[in-house]
Amino acid sequence: MFLSMAASGIVIAANQSSKNRIEEMKETIDKAGEDVDRNIRTVITSLTRIQYLLRPYDQKTTQLLNVTSHRLRKGSLLIQSFVHTNSPTIDLAINISYVTHLMIASTSLFVLLLAFAPILLHWHPGFIMVIFLCWILTTLCWVLTGFDFFLHTFVEDVCSAFSGFVQNPQNNTLSSLSPCMDPLHADKTLIEVSSMIRNFITELNLKVADSMRSYSLTGRSNTASLIPKSGLVCDPFAGQQINSYTPQRCSNGAIPIGEFPKVLSRFTCHDKVPPETCRITGKFIPEAAYLRVYAYSNSAQGMLDILPSLQNLTQCLYVKTRYRSSSLTNVNPLGLPCIGFGHRCLLSLLS
């Protein structure tokens, strides 16, 4: 009798532990989806701004960015649908399992305590009623065992899916949560984007140097001596592989590509200003040229800002990091069925 009561307490504790494990699994899925969706939205916002900047000057790139934004937006909707569709179902399964097991375990404990009365009073009809109640609870526990097995299989499959996702994100049931790119195609895409930015900065530095020589700016000021040999605009990929960009500070004297329009604005002759006034003040750059450089420079800076997010999205690092930081890597395969088994053992002792 006392052993059965202890078993009932163990069942209640196991029920709480299983509930916590399933909730952690659900939280891991939800957080991973939120991380991916949030970064996709950040990338879409930046790409939309870049499209707006480049539309007057580069229709081909604008169209390409528009297609990319559309695909990312579809991915974002897919992730939201995946999370919002499955989250209520998981919540319902967690609550049904937890409440049902808790009620049966509590009822079993109550029946055990109730059994003391007919035993002490030697009231045989009451004892038979207690045994009858125990058999009813035993039947319910057998039914719950099937639900336990289903829930256990579901959790085990999800954990296996996460483990397989880390190894091969492309061929996995969680691809709806984070539709990753093929590694070879992803690396190729990132290298192309990075090379385009790097080539633009290199060409920009060459044109800046040519302009300074052409207009003899070195004779009017000492600006040329302050510019580093590598160029006025720093190379963001200096000292690192071009397909694994990490933001870093520029060397002394160099500026980020996004700051270049501010420097250029000092030498820009606006359309409303008379040409003679611009010549006297040393403002030799037409406003149209400045606006073009402004668009390309800010577009390049925008791409640099979202490049880490693109790397994480293409390599599915958000989902992998969430999985590794959780305890789902050590799933106990007997964690859920033991609840139904505990009830059967408990009630078999009474019956």
C-alpha positions in Angstrom: 0.0 0.0 0.0 2.7 2.5 1.0 4.8 1.4 -1.9 1.9 2.2 -4.2 1.5 5.6 -2.7 5.2 6.2 -3.2 4.8 5.1 -6.9 2.0 7.6 -7.3 4.2 10.4 -6.1 6.9 9.3 -8.6 4.3 9.3 -11.4 3.4 12.9 -10.5 7.0 14.0 -10.5 7.7 12.2 -13.8 4.6 13.9 -15.3 6.0 17.3 -14.4 9.4 16.4 -15.8 7.9 15.3 -19.1 5.8 18.4 -19.3 8.9 20.6 -18.8 10.8 18.6 -21.5 8.1 18.9 -24.1 7.7 22.7 -23.3 11.4 23.1 -23.8 11.1 21.4 -27.2 8.3 23.7 -28.2 10.1 26.7 -27.0 13.2 25.7 -29.0 11.1 25.4 -32.2 9.3 28.7 -31.5 12.5 30.6 -30.8 14.3 29.2 -33.8 11.4 30.2 -36.0 11.3 33.7 -34.4 15.0 34.1 -34.9 14.9 33.2 -38.6 11.8 35.2 -39.2 13.2 38.3 -37.5 16.4 38.2 -39.5 14.6 37.6 -42.7 12.5 40.7 -42.1 15.7 42.7 -41.4 17.2 41.5 -44.6 14.0 42.3 -46.6 13.9 45.8 -45.1 17.5 46.5 -46.1 17.0 45.0 -49.6 13.9 47.2 -50.1 15.9 50.3 -49.2 18.7 49.3 -51.6 16.1 48.8 -54.3 14.8 52.3 -53.8 18.4 53.7 -54.0 19.4 51.8 -57.1 16.2 52.0 -59.1 17.2 55.2 -61.1 20.7 53.7 -61.9 20.6 49.9 -62.1 17.4 48.3 -63.2 18.9 44.8 -63.5 20.2 44.8 -59.9 16.9 46.3 -58.7 14.9 43.5 -60.4 17.3 40.9 -58.9 16.8 42.3 -55.4 13.1 42.4 -55.9 13.0 38.7 -56.8 15.2 37.9 -53.8 13.0 40.0 -51.4 9.9 38.2 -52.8 11.5 34.8 -52.1 12.5 35.8 -48.6 9.0 37.1 -47.9 7.6 33.8 -49.0 10.0 32.1 -46.7 9.0 34.3 -43.8 5.3 33.5 -44.4 6.1 29.8 -44.6 7.9 30.0 -41.2 5.1 32.0 -39.6 2.6 29.4 -40.9 4.7 26.5 -39.6 5.0 28.0 -36.1 1.4 29.3 -35.8 -0.1 26.1 -37.1 1.9 23.7 -35.0 2.2 25.7 -31.8 -1.5 25.5 -30.7 -1.5 21.7 -31.4 1.6 21.2 -29.3 0.2 23.3 -26.5 -3.0 21.3 -26.6 -1.1 18.0 -26.5 1.0 19.2 -23.6 -2.0 20.4 -21.5 -4.1 17.2 -22.2 -1.2 14.9 -21.3 -0.3 16.9 -18.2 -3.8 17.4 -16.8 -4.9 13.9 -17.5 -1.9 12.2 -15.9 -2.1 14.5 -12.9 -5.8 13.8 -12.4 -5.4 10.0 -12.6 -2.4 10.1 -10.4 -4.2 12.2 -7.8 -7.3 10.1 -8.0 -5.2 7.0 -7.5 -3.6 8.5 -4.5 -7.1 9.5 -3.2 -8.4 5.9 -3.8 -5.4 4.5 -1.9 -6.1 6.7 1.1 -9.8 5.8 0.8 -9.0 2.1 0.9 -7.8 2.4 4.5 -11.3 2.9 5.8 -12.8 -0.5 4.6 -9.6 -2.3 5.5 -9.7 -1.0 9.1 -13.4 -1.5 9.4 -13.4 -4.9 7.7 -16.1 -3.6 5.4 -15.8 -6.0 2.4 -18.4 -4.2 0.1 -16.4 -1.0 0.4 -13.1 -2.8 -0.3 -14.7 -4.3 -3.5 -15.8 -0.9 -4.6 -12.2 0.4 -4.1 -10.9 -2.5 -6.2 -13.5 -1.7 -8.9 -12.4 1.9 -9.0 -8.8 0.8 -9.3 -9.7 -1.4 -12.3 -11.4 1.6 -14.0 -8.3 3.7 -13.4 -6.1 0.9 -14.7 -8.2 0.8 -17.9 -7.8 4.6 -18.3 -4.1 4.2 -17.8 -3.9 1.6 -20.6 -5.6 4.2 -22.9 -3.2 6.8 -21.7 -0.3 4.5 -22.5 -1.2 4.7 -26.2 -1.3 8.5 -26.0 2.1 8.4 -24.1 3.6 6.3 -26.8 2.4 8.7 -29.5 3.7 11.7 -27.6 7.0 10.0 -26.9 7.4 9.1 -30.6 6.6 12.7 -31.6 9.2 14.2 -29.2 11.8 11.6 -30.2 11.1 12.3 -33.9 11.5 16.1 -33.4 14.7 15.6 -31.5 16.0 13.3 -34.2 14.9 15.9 -36.8 16.9 18.6 -35.0 19.9 16.3 -34.8 19.7 15.5 -38.5 19.1 19.2 -39.3 22.6 20.0 -37.8 24.1 17.4 -40.1 22.1 18.0 -43.3 19.7 21.0 -43.3 18.6 20.5 -46.9 17.1 17.0 -46.6 15.2 17.3 -43.3 11.6 17.7 -42.1 12.5 21.0 -40.4 13.3 22.6 -43.7 10.0 24.5 -43.4 11.3 26.1 -40.3 14.4 27.4 -42.0 14.6 26.8 -45.7 18.4 26.7 -46.0 20.4 27.0 -49.2 22.7 24.3 -50.6 26.1 24.9 -49.1 27.9 25.1 -52.4 25.3 27.5 -53.9 25.2 29.5 -50.7 29.0 30.0 -50.7 28.9 30.9 -54.3 26.2 33.5 -53.8 28.0 35.1 -50.8 31.3 35.2 -52.6 29.6 36.9 -55.6 28.0 39.6 -53.3 31.2 40.1 -51.4 33.3 40.3 -54.5 30.9 42.9 -56.0 31.2 45.1 -52.9 35.0 44.7 -52.8 35.4 45.5 -56.5 33.2 48.6 -56.1 35.3 49.9 -53.2 38.5 49.2 -55.2 37.2 51.1 -58.2 35.9 53.9 -56.0 39.3 54.4 -54.4 41.0 54.5 -57.8 38.6 57.1 -59.1 39.0 59.2 -55.9 42.8 59.1 -56.5 42.4 60.1 -60.2 40.1 62.9 -59.3 42.5 64.3 -56.8 45.3 64.3 -59.3 43.1 65.7 -62.1 41.9 68.7 -60.1 45.1 69.3 -58.3 43.6 69.0 -54.9 46.9 68.2 -53.4 48.1 71.6 -54.2 45.2 73.4 -52.5 45.2 71.3 -49.3 47.0 68.6 -47.5 44.2 66.1 -47.8 46.1 63.6 -49.9 48.8 63.1 -47.3 46.1 62.0 -44.8 44.7 59.3 -47.0 46.2 55.8 -46.4 47.9 54.0 -49.2 45.1 51.4 -49.3 42.6 54.1 -50.2 40.2 56.5 -48.7 37.5 53.8 -48.3 38.6 50.8 -46.3 38.4 47.3 -47.6 35.9 45.5 -45.2 37.2 42.1 -46.2 40.9 42.9 -45.4 42.5 40.1 -43.4 39.6 37.6 -43.7 38.1 35.2 -46.2 35.7 36.9 -48.6 32.9 34.3 -47.9 33.0 34.7 -44.1 32.6 38.5 -43.5 32.9 39.8 -40.0 32.5 43.5 -39.3 35.7 45.2 -38.2 37.1 48.7 -37.7 38.8 50.6 -40.5 42.5 51.4 -40.3 43.5 55.0 -39.3 42.6 57.5 -42.0 40.2 55.2 -43.9 36.5 55.5 -43.7 33.6 53.0 -44.1 31.9 53.0 -47.5 28.8 54.4 -45.9 30.6 57.5 -44.8 32.0 58.3 -48.2 29.1 60.4 -49.4 29.6 62.7 -46.4 33.2 63.4 -47.5 32.1 63.8 -51.1 29.4 66.3 -50.2 32.1 68.9 -49.3 33.2 68.9 -53.0 29.7 68.7 -54.5 28.4 71.5 -56.7 24.6 71.6 -56.4 22.5 72.5 -59.4 21.2 75.6 -57.7 24.7 77.0 -57.1 26.3 79.0 -60.0 29.2 77.1 -61.6 31.6 80.0 -61.0 30.9 79.9 -57.3 31.5 76.2 -57.2 34.9 76.6 -59.0 36.0 79.3 -56.6 35.1 77.1 -53.5 36.6 74.0 -55.0 33.3 72.1 -55.4 33.9 70.3 -58.7 31.6 67.3 -58.4 28.2 67.6 -60.2 25.2 66.9 -58.1 24.0 64.1 -60.4 27.3 62.3 -59.9 27.1 62.8 -56.1 23.6 61.3 -56.0 24.8 58.3 -58.0 27.7 57.7 -55.7 25.4 58.2 -52.7 23.1 55.5 -54.0 25.8 53.0 -54.7 27.8 53.7 -51.5 24.8 53.3 -49.2 23.7 50.2 -51.1 27.1 48.7 -50.6 27.0 49.6 -46.9 23.5 48.2 -46.6 24.7 44.9 -48.1 27.6 44.8 -45.7 25.3 45.4 -42.7 23.1 42.4 -43.6 25.9 40.1 -44.8 26.3 38.4 -41.4 22.5 37.8 -41.3 22.6 36.4 -44.9 25.5 34.1 -43.9 23.5 32.9 -40.9 20.3 32.4 -42.9 22.0 30.5 -45.8 23.9 28.3 -43.3 21.0 27.8 -41.0 23.1 28.9 -38.0 20.1 30.2 -36.1 18.3 26.8 -35.8 21.6 25.0 -35.2 22.6 27.4 -32.4 19.1 27.0 -30.8 19.4 23.3 -30.9 22.9 23.1 -29.5 22.0 25.5 -26.6 19.0 23.4 -25.5 19.0 20.1 -23.7 17.3 18.4 -26.6 20.6 16.8 -27.5 20.1 14.4 -24.6 16.5 13.2 -24.9 15.6 10.3 -22.6 13.8 7.8 -24.8 11.9 6.3 -21.8 10.8 9.6 -20.4 7.2 9.5 -21.6 6.1 5.9 -21.6 7.2 5.4 -18.0 4.2 7.5 -16.9 1.6 5.1 -18.2 3.8 2.2 -17.0 3.9 3.7 -13.5 0.1 3.9 -13.4 -0.2 0.3 -14.5 2.2 -0.9 -11.8 0.4 1.3 -9.2 -3.0 0.0 -10.0 -1.9 -3.6 -10.4 -0.8 -3.6 -6.8 -4.3 -2.6 -5.7 -6.2 -5.0 -8.0 
